[in-house]
Amino acid sequence: MPRSTDASQELLPGTLDLLILKTLSRGPLHGYGIAQHLLAVSAEVLQVGEGSLYPALQRLLGKEWVDAEWGLTDTGRRARIYRLTPAGRTQLAVETGKFTRMVGAIQAVLTA
């Protein structure tokens, strides 16, 4: 099955933020690690490119839902490591609720 070059273009608005917050709820990661986690967990459906991922991370930093510091990856490369903040954890619950309601509404239309 061919992969899209950037599946985030097909996501509902706000979904990428939700996916990043959920990924970071598992623990701190660098951007590439976030992208790889989304790719692996989604069976390679969600291929999020740098052009979508890093602006989203900057947006989340601006909202103070995540914070970041420079650190080393598992391979010893220098990278920004992102962590979920307490405000981000609260927002994750809010966004999860919104997404669940939206999916339920779409499902209702599809099955009507």
DSSP file (Angstrom, degrees, kcal/mol; ACC not computed):
  #  RESIDUE AA STRUCTURE BP1 BP2  ACC     N-H-->O    O-->H-N    N-H-->O    O-->H-N    TCO  KAPPA ALPHA  PHI   PSI    X-CA   Y-CA   Z-CA
    1    1 A M              0   0    0      0, 0.0     2,-0.1     0, 0.0     0, 0.0   0.000 360.0 360.0 360.0 125.5    0.0    0.0    0.0
    2    2 A P        -     0   0    0      0, 0.0     2,-0.3     0, 0.0     0, 0.0  -0.377 360.0-132.6 -70.0 145.5    1.6    3.3   -1.0
    3    3 A R        -     0   0    0     -2,-0.1     2,-0.1     1,-0.0    42,-0.1  -0.752  15.9-117.5 -98.1 144.6    2.2    5.9    1.7
    4    4 A S        -     0   0    0     -2,-0.3     3,-0.4    41,-0.3    43,-0.1  -0.417  21.1-125.5 -69.2 152.8    1.2    9.5    1.5
    5    5 A T  S    S+     0   0    0      1,-0.3     2,-0.2    -2,-0.1    -1,-0.1   0.777 100.6   6.3 -73.5 -24.4    4.1   11.9    1.7
    6    6 A D    >   -     0   0    0     42,-0.1     3,-1.7     1,-0.1    -1,-0.3  -0.589  62.1-175.9-159.7  91.4    2.5   13.7    4.6
    7    7 A A  G >  S+     0   0    0     40,-1.8     3,-2.1    -3,-0.4     4,-0.5   0.697  76.7  79.9 -64.2 -19.2   -0.7   12.2    6.1
    8    8 A S  G >  S+     0   0    0     39,-0.6     3,-0.8     1,-0.3    -1,-0.3   0.764  81.8  66.2 -63.0 -21.7   -1.1   15.2    8.4
    9    9 A Q  G <  S+     0   0    0     -3,-1.7    -1,-0.3     1,-0.2    -2,-0.2   0.735 103.1  47.5 -67.6 -20.6   -2.6   17.2    5.5
   10   10 A E  G <  S+     0   0    0     -3,-2.1    -1,-0.2    -4,-0.2    -2,-0.2   0.481  90.9 105.1 -98.5  -4.9   -5.5   14.7    5.6
   11   11 A L  S <  S-     0   0    0     -3,-0.8     3,-0.1    -4,-0.5     5,-0.0  -0.386  81.6 -99.6 -75.2 152.8   -6.1   14.9    9.4
   12   12 A L    >   -     0   0    0      1,-0.1     3,-2.4    -2,-0.1     4,-0.4  -0.416  58.2 -81.4 -62.8 147.3   -9.0   16.8   10.9
   13   13 A P  T 3  S+     0   0    0      0, 0.0    -1,-0.1     0, 0.0    -3,-0.0  -0.269 118.9  16.7 -53.6 134.0   -7.9   20.2   12.1
   14   14 A G  T 3> S+     0   0    0     -3,-0.1     4,-1.8     1,-0.0     5,-0.1   0.241  94.4 108.1  87.9 -13.0   -6.3   19.9   15.6
   15   15 A T  H <> S+     0   0    0     -3,-2.4     4,-2.7     1,-0.2     5,-0.2   0.886  73.6  55.2 -66.7 -38.8   -5.8   16.2   15.3
   16   16 A L  H  > S+     0   0    0     -4,-0.4     4,-2.5     1,-0.2    -1,-0.2   0.919 107.1  50.7 -61.6 -42.2   -2.0   16.5   14.8
   17   17 A D  H  > S+     0   0    0      1,-0.2     4,-2.7     2,-0.2    -1,-0.2   0.928 110.8  49.6 -58.0 -45.1   -1.8   18.4   18.1
   18   18 A L  H  X S+     0   0    0     -4,-1.8     4,-2.6     1,-0.2    -2,-0.2   0.918 110.8  49.2 -59.9 -45.0   -3.8   15.7   19.8
   19   19 A L  H  X S+     0   0    0     -4,-2.7     4,-2.3     2,-0.2    -1,-0.2   0.878 112.0  48.3 -65.3 -38.0   -1.6   13.0   18.4
   20   20 A I  H  X S+     0   0    0     -4,-2.5     4,-2.7     2,-0.2    -2,-0.2   0.938 112.2  48.7 -66.5 -46.5    1.6   14.8   19.5
   21   21 A L  H  X S+     0   0    0     -4,-2.7     4,-1.2     1,-0.2    -2,-0.2   0.922 112.8  48.2 -59.4 -44.1    0.2   15.4   23.0
   22   22 A K  H  < S+     0   0    0     -4,-2.6     4,-0.5     1,-0.2     3,-0.3   0.913 111.4  50.3 -63.6 -42.3   -0.8   11.7   23.3
   23   23 A T  H >< S+     0   0    0     -4,-2.3     3,-1.4     1,-0.2     4,-0.3   0.925 111.0  48.5 -61.2 -44.9    2.6   10.6   22.1
   24   24 A L  H >< S+     0   0    0     -4,-2.7     3,-1.1     1,-0.3    60,-0.5   0.688  95.3  73.2 -71.6 -16.9    4.4   12.8   24.7
   25   25 A S  T 3< S+     0   0    0     -4,-1.2    -1,-0.3    -3,-0.3    -2,-0.2   0.722  92.7  58.0 -67.3 -17.9    2.1   11.5   27.4
   26   26 A R  T <  S-     0   0    0     -3,-1.4    -1,-0.2    -4,-0.5    -2,-0.2   0.659 128.3 -69.0 -82.0 -18.1    4.2    8.3   27.2
   27   27 A G    <   -     0   0    0     -3,-1.1    -1,-0.3    -4,-0.3    55,-0.1  -0.731  68.6 -44.1 144.9 166.3    7.4   10.2   27.9
   28   28 A P        +     0   0    0      0, 0.0     2,-0.3     0, 0.0    55,-0.2  -0.270  57.9 168.2 -63.3 144.2    9.8   12.8   26.5
   29   29 A L  E     -A   82   0A   0     53,-1.8    53,-3.3    44,-0.0     2,-0.2  -0.984  32.9-118.0-150.7 156.9   10.8   12.4   22.8
   30   30 A H  E  >  -A   81   0A   0     -2,-0.3     4,-2.1    51,-0.3     3,-0.2  -0.510  45.0 -96.7 -87.9 167.7   12.6   14.4   20.1
   31   31 A G  H  > S+     0   0    0     49,-0.6     4,-2.4     1,-0.2     5,-0.2   0.890 124.3  50.0 -55.5 -46.3   10.7   15.3   16.9
   32   32 A Y  H  > S+     0   0    0      1,-0.2     4,-2.5     2,-0.2    -1,-0.2   0.890 109.8  52.5 -61.5 -38.4   12.0   12.4   14.9
   33   33 A G  H  > S+     0   0    0     -3,-0.2     4,-2.3     2,-0.2    -1,-0.2   0.876 108.1  50.9 -64.3 -37.9   11.0   10.0   17.7
   34   34 A I  H  X S+     0   0    0     -4,-2.1     4,-2.4     2,-0.2    -2,-0.2   0.948 111.9  46.9 -62.9 -48.8    7.5   11.5   17.7
   35   35 A A  H  X S+     0   0    0     -4,-2.4     4,-2.1     1,-0.2    13,-0.3   0.901 113.2  48.8 -60.8 -42.3    7.2   11.0   13.9
   36   36 A Q  H  X S+     0   0    0     -4,-2.5     4,-2.6     2,-0.2    -1,-0.2   0.879 109.8  51.8 -66.9 -38.4    8.5    7.5   14.1
   37   37 A H  H  X S+     0   0    0     -4,-2.3     4,-2.9     2,-0.2     5,-0.3   0.941 110.9  47.5 -62.6 -47.1    6.1    6.6   17.0
   38   38 A L  H  X S+     0   0    0     -4,-2.4     4,-1.7     1,-0.2     8,-0.4   0.902 113.3  48.9 -61.5 -41.0    3.1    7.9   15.0
   39   39 A L  H  <>S+     0   0    0     -4,-2.1     5,-3.4    -5,-0.2     6,-0.3   0.931 115.3  43.2 -63.3 -46.9    4.2    6.0   11.9
   40   40 A A  H ><5S+     0   0    0     -4,-2.6     3,-1.4     1,-0.2    -2,-0.2   0.935 115.0  46.8 -67.3 -47.9    4.8    2.7   13.8
   41   41 A V  H 3<5S+     0   0    0     -4,-2.9    -1,-0.2     1,-0.3    -2,-0.2   0.819 112.1  51.7 -67.1 -30.1    1.6    2.8   15.9
   42   42 A S  T ><5S-     0   0    0     -4,-1.7     3,-1.0    -5,-0.3    -1,-0.3   0.255 116.5-110.7 -90.5  13.1   -0.6    3.7   12.9
   43   43 A A  T < 5S-     0   0    0     -3,-1.4    -3,-0.2     1,-0.2    -2,-0.1   0.894  75.9 -55.9  56.2  41.4    0.8    0.8   10.8
   44   44 A E  T 3 <S+     0   0    0     -5,-3.4    -1,-0.2    -6,-0.2     3,-0.2   0.665 115.7 113.0  66.7  22.0    2.6    3.4    8.6
   45   45 A V    <   +     0   0    0     -3,-1.0     2,-1.2    -6,-0.3   -41,-0.3   0.861  66.9  60.1 -84.7 -40.6   -0.6    5.3    7.8
   46   46 A L        +     0   0    0     -8,-0.4     2,-0.9    -7,-0.2    -1,-0.2  -0.701  62.2 168.9 -95.6  89.3    0.3    8.5    9.6
   47   47 A Q        -     0   0    0     -2,-1.2   -40,-1.8    -3,-0.2     2,-0.6  -0.863  15.7-166.7 -99.9 102.3    3.5    9.7    8.0
   48   48 A V        -     0   0    0     -2,-0.9   -42,-0.1   -13,-0.3    -9,-0.1  -0.814   8.5-146.4 -97.8 118.7    4.0   13.2    9.5
   49   49 A G    >>  -     0   0    0     -2,-0.6     4,-2.9     1,-0.1     3,-1.5  -0.324  25.4-108.6 -80.6 163.6    6.6   15.3    7.7
   50   50 A E  H 3> S+     0   0    0      1,-0.3     4,-1.7     2,-0.2    -1,-0.1   0.840 115.9  65.4 -58.4 -34.8    8.9   17.9    9.2
   51   51 A G  H 34 S+     0   0    0      1,-0.2    -1,-0.3     2,-0.2   -45,-0.0   0.681 115.6  28.0 -65.8 -17.7    6.9   20.6    7.5
   52   52 A S  H <> S+     0   0    0     -3,-1.5     4,-1.6     3,-0.1    -2,-0.2   0.741 119.2  54.1-106.0 -40.2    3.9   19.8    9.6
   53   53 A L  H  X S+     0   0    0     -4,-2.9     4,-2.5     1,-0.2     5,-0.2   0.944 107.7  45.6 -65.3 -51.7    5.5   18.3   12.8
   54   54 A Y  H  X S+     0   0    0     -4,-1.7     4,-2.3     1,-0.2    -1,-0.2   0.878 112.1  50.1 -69.3 -37.7    7.9   21.1   13.7
   55   55 A P  H  > S+     0   0    0      0, 0.0     4,-2.2     0, 0.0    -1,-0.2   0.899 112.0  50.6 -62.4 -36.3    5.3   24.0   13.2
   56   56 A A  H  X S+     0   0    0     -4,-1.6     4,-2.5     2,-0.2    -2,-0.2   0.920 109.6  49.7 -65.2 -42.7    2.9   22.0   15.4
   57   57 A L  H  X S+     0   0    0     -4,-2.5     4,-2.3     1,-0.2    -1,-0.2   0.899 110.6  50.2 -62.4 -39.7    5.6   21.5   18.1
   58   58 A Q  H  X S+     0   0    0     -4,-2.3     4,-2.4     2,-0.2    -1,-0.2   0.899 109.8  50.9 -64.2 -39.6    6.3   25.3   18.0
   59   59 A R  H  X S+     0   0    0     -4,-2.2     4,-1.6     2,-0.2    -2,-0.2   0.920 111.3  47.8 -62.5 -43.8    2.5   26.0   18.3
   60   60 A L  H  <>S+     0   0    0     -4,-2.5     5,-2.4     1,-0.2     6,-1.1   0.859 110.4  52.0 -67.2 -35.4    2.3   23.6   21.4
   61   61 A L  H ><5S+     0   0    0     -4,-2.3     3,-1.2     1,-0.2    -1,-0.2   0.922 108.3  51.9 -62.2 -44.2    5.4   25.3   22.9
   62   62 A G  H 3<5S+     0   0    0     -4,-2.4    -2,-0.2     1,-0.3    -1,-0.2   0.824 110.2  47.7 -62.5 -33.0    3.7   28.7   22.5
   63   63 A K  T 3<5S-     0   0    0     -4,-1.6    -1,-0.3    -5,-0.1    -2,-0.2   0.490 111.9-124.3 -85.0  -3.6    0.6   27.4   24.2
   64   64 A E  T < 5S+     0   0    0     -3,-1.2    24,-0.3    -4,-0.3    23,-0.3   0.780  77.1 124.1  62.9  30.3    2.8   26.0   27.0
   65   65 A W  S   <S+     0   0    0     -5,-2.4    20,-2.2    22,-0.2     2,-0.3   0.660  79.5  23.1 -88.0 -20.4    1.3   22.5   26.5
   66   66 A V  E     -B   84   0A   0     -6,-1.1     2,-0.3    18,-0.2    18,-0.2  -0.952  69.1-158.9-134.8 158.7    4.9   21.2   25.9
   67   67 A D  E     -B   83   0A   0     16,-2.3    16,-2.7    -2,-0.3     2,-0.3  -0.879  11.1-156.9-128.5 169.1    8.3   22.3   26.9
   68   68 A A  E     +B   82   0A   0     -2,-0.3     2,-0.3    14,-0.2    14,-0.2  -0.989  12.6 178.9-147.0 151.2   11.6   21.4   25.3
   69   69 A E  E     -B   81   0A   0     12,-1.7    12,-3.3    -2,-0.3     2,-0.3  -0.981  38.6 -97.2-147.2 156.5   15.3   21.3   26.2
   70   70 A W  E     +B   80   0A   0     -2,-0.3     2,-0.2    10,-0.2    10,-0.2  -0.554  58.0 140.2 -75.8 137.5   18.4   20.3   24.3
   71   71 A G  E     -B   79   0A   0      8,-2.8     8,-2.8    -2,-0.3     2,-0.4  -0.830  48.1 -80.5-155.6-168.0   19.6   16.8   24.9
   72   72 A L  E     -B   78   0A   0     -2,-0.2     6,-0.2     6,-0.2     2,-0.0  -0.880  32.6-134.6-112.7 141.5   21.0   13.7   23.3
   73   73 A T    >   -     0   0    0      4,-2.9     3,-1.7    -2,-0.4    -1,-0.0  -0.228  40.4 -92.4 -78.1 177.1   19.2   11.0   21.3
   74   74 A D  T 3  S+     0   0    0      1,-0.3    -1,-0.1     2,-0.1    -2,-0.0   0.771 130.2  52.8 -61.4 -25.9   19.8    7.3   21.8
   75   75 A T  T 3  S-     0   0    0      2,-0.1    -1,-0.3     0, 0.0    -3,-0.0   0.373 123.0-105.7 -92.9   5.0   22.3    7.6   19.0
   76   76 A G  S <  S+     0   0    0     -3,-1.7     2,-0.3     1,-0.3    -2,-0.1   0.555  73.4 139.6  86.1   8.2   24.2   10.4   20.7
   77   77 A R        -     0   0    0      1,-0.1    -4,-2.9    -5,-0.0     2,-0.3  -0.616  57.8-112.0 -85.2 146.2   23.0   13.2   18.4
   78   78 A R  E     + B   0  72A   0     -2,-0.3     2,-0.3    -6,-0.2    -6,-0.2  -0.610  52.4 151.7 -76.3 132.0   22.0   16.6   19.8
   79   79 A A  E     - B   0  71A   0     -8,-2.8    -8,-2.8    -2,-0.3     2,-0.5  -0.985  50.3 -95.4-155.6 158.8   18.2   17.2   19.6
   80   80 A R  E     - B   0  70A   0     -2,-0.3   -49,-0.6   -10,-0.2     2,-0.6  -0.699  37.3-150.5 -78.4 128.7   15.4   19.1   21.2
   81   81 A I  E     -AB  30  69A   0    -12,-3.3   -12,-1.7    -2,-0.5     2,-0.3  -0.904   9.6-150.8-104.8 124.1   13.6   16.8   23.6
   82   82 A Y  E     -AB  29  68A   0    -53,-3.3   -53,-1.8    -2,-0.6     2,-0.3  -0.748  12.9-173.4 -99.6 141.0    9.9   17.6   24.1
   83   83 A R  E     - B   0  67A   0    -16,-2.7   -16,-2.3    -2,-0.3     2,-0.3  -0.973  27.8-113.9-132.0 145.9    7.9   16.9   27.3
   84   84 A L  E     - B   0  66A   0    -60,-0.5   -18,-0.2    -2,-0.3   -19,-0.1  -0.621  32.1-146.0 -75.4 133.9    4.3   17.3   28.1
   85   85 A T     >  -     0   0    0    -20,-2.2     4,-2.3    -2,-0.3     5,-0.2  -0.496  29.2-103.0 -91.3 167.5    3.6   19.9   30.7
   86   86 A P  H  > S+     0   0    0      0, 0.0     4,-2.0     0, 0.0     5,-0.2   0.902 127.1  51.1 -56.4 -39.6    0.8   19.7   33.3
   87   87 A A  H  > S+     0   0    0    -23,-0.3     4,-2.5     1,-0.2   -22,-0.2   0.878 108.8  51.9 -64.4 -36.3   -1.2   22.2   31.2
   88   88 A G  H  > S+     0   0    0    -24,-0.3     4,-2.4   -23,-0.2    -1,-0.2   0.869 106.5  52.7 -66.5 -37.5   -0.6   19.9   28.2
   89   89 A R  H  X S+     0   0    0     -4,-2.3     4,-1.4     2,-0.2    -2,-0.2   0.905 111.2  47.0 -65.0 -41.1   -1.8   16.9   30.1
   90   90 A T  H  X S+     0   0    0     -4,-2.0     4,-1.8     1,-0.2    -2,-0.2   0.925 112.7  49.4 -63.9 -44.6   -5.0   18.8   30.9
   91   91 A Q  H  X S+     0   0    0     -4,-2.5     4,-3.3     1,-0.2     5,-0.3   0.851 103.6  60.5 -65.4 -34.1   -5.4   19.9   27.3
   92   92 A L  H  X S+     0   0    0     -4,-2.4     4,-2.4     1,-0.2    -1,-0.2   0.915 105.5  48.0 -58.3 -43.0   -4.9   16.3   26.2
   93   93 A A  H  X S+     0   0    0     -4,-1.4     4,-1.9     2,-0.2    -1,-0.2   0.912 113.5  47.5 -63.7 -42.1   -8.0   15.3   28.1
   94   94 A V  H  X S+     0   0    0     -4,-1.8     4,-2.2     2,-0.2    -2,-0.2   0.944 114.6  45.4 -63.0 -48.9   -9.9   18.2   26.6
   95   95 A E  H  X S+     0   0    0     -4,-3.3     4,-2.6     1,-0.2    -2,-0.2   0.855 110.0  54.7 -66.5 -35.5   -8.8   17.4   23.1
   96   96 A T  H  X S+     0   0    0     -4,-2.4     4,-2.4    -5,-0.3    -1,-0.2   0.910 108.8  48.9 -63.9 -41.4   -9.5   13.7   23.5
   97   97 A G  H  X S+     0   0    0     -4,-1.9     4,-2.1     2,-0.2    -2,-0.2   0.918 112.1  47.8 -63.0 -44.2  -13.0   14.5   24.5
   98   98 A K  H  X S+     0   0    0     -4,-2.2     4,-2.4     1,-0.2    -2,-0.2   0.922 113.2  48.2 -62.1 -44.5  -13.6   16.8   21.5
   99   99 A F  H  X S+     0   0    0     -4,-2.6     4,-2.8     1,-0.2     5,-0.2   0.908 109.8  51.7 -65.1 -41.9  -12.1   14.2   19.1
  100  100 A T  H  X S+     0   0    0     -4,-2.4     4,-2.2     1,-0.2    -1,-0.2   0.903 111.0  48.1 -61.8 -41.9  -14.2   11.4   20.5
  101  101 A R  H  X S+     0   0    0     -4,-2.1     4,-2.2     2,-0.2    -1,-0.2   0.910 112.3  49.5 -64.2 -42.0  -17.4   13.5   20.1
  102  102 A M  H  X S+     0   0    0     -4,-2.4     4,-2.5     2,-0.2    -2,-0.2   0.923 111.3  47.9 -64.3 -45.0  -16.4   14.4   16.5
  103  103 A V  H  X S+     0   0    0     -4,-2.8     4,-2.8     1,-0.2    -1,-0.2   0.902 111.4  51.7 -62.5 -40.7  -15.7   10.8   15.6
  104  104 A G  H  X S+     0   0    0     -4,-2.2     4,-2.2    -5,-0.2    -1,-0.2   0.900 110.1  48.6 -61.8 -41.2  -19.0    9.8   17.1
  105  105 A A  H  X S+     0   0    0     -4,-2.2     4,-1.9     2,-0.2    -2,-0.2   0.911 112.7  47.3 -66.8 -42.0  -20.9   12.5   15.1
  106  106 A I  H  X S+     0   0    0     -4,-2.5     4,-2.5     1,-0.2    -2,-0.2   0.921 111.7  51.2 -64.3 -42.7  -19.2   11.4   11.9
  107  107 A Q  H  X S+     0   0    0     -4,-2.8     4,-1.8     1,-0.2    -2,-0.2   0.891 107.3  53.8 -60.9 -39.4  -20.0    7.8   12.6
  108  108 A A  H  X S+     0   0    0     -4,-2.2     4,-0.6     1,-0.2    -1,-0.2   0.904 110.3  46.6 -62.2 -41.3  -23.6    8.6   13.2
  109  109 A V  H >< S+     0   0    0     -4,-1.9     3,-0.7     1,-0.2    -2,-0.2   0.915 111.8  50.8 -66.7 -42.2  -23.8   10.3    9.8
  110  110 A L  H 3< S+     0   0    0     -4,-2.5    -1,-0.2     1,-0.2    -2,-0.2   0.792 116.0  41.2 -67.1 -27.3  -22.1    7.4    8.1
  111  111 A T  H 3<        0   0    0     -4,-1.8    -1,-0.2    -5,-0.2    -2,-0.2   0.448 360.0 360.0-100.0  -0.9  -24.4    4.9    9.6
  112  112 A A    <<        0   0    0     -3,-0.7    -1,-0.2    -4,-0.6    -2,-0.1   0.480 360.0 360.0 -77.0 360.0  -27.7    6.9    9.3
